[in-house]
Amino acid sequence: MEEKTKARSIPFARTRDHHANETAEDYVEAVADIIAKSGECRVLELARHFNVSHVTVSRIVKRLQNERLLHSQPYRPIELTPKGATLAKRVRERHQVVLDFLIAIGVDKRNAEIDSEGIEHHVGLKTLAAMKRFLKG
């Protein structure tokens, strides 16, 4: 019985792990995008992007600083650390594959953009590889 319970809990454990990382992934991706578009990223821009308060963004930025993904100083732009830049690149690539895949199977662009925001965090490496093969074929 214990073996069956353990086997069933693995997908749920993976999903819980992915949920725990979603905010970090969303924030480093957003910081990278904002820097790419305007040259710098500030708390207010992230608050607008996520439609949350600057207090919420400040708390998350502090947490991500502790995780060594972001660097921030008072009254200065938010910067990605090398670790954060690597994560942002990986998330952006995963997001693009999922988006392209959804469009390729017939999902309209607007819905594909919305759905890819959630799916990108949960798609496994084997599934992502299959999506890439599908897109190349």
Secondary structure as GFF3:
##gff-version 3
##sequence-region A 1 137
A	DSSP	alpha_helix	2	38	.	.	.	ID=ss1
A	DSSP	alpha_helix	43	50	.	.	.	ID=ss2
A	DSSP	alpha_helix	54	66	.	.	.	ID=ss3
A	DSSP	beta_strand	70	71	.	.	.	ID=ss4
A	DSSP	beta_strand	79	80	.	.	.	ID=ss5
A	DSSP	alpha_helix	82	104	.	.	.	ID=ss6
A	DSSP	alpha_helix	109	119	.	.	.	ID=ss7
A	DSSP	alpha_helix	125	136	.	.	.	ID=ss8
###
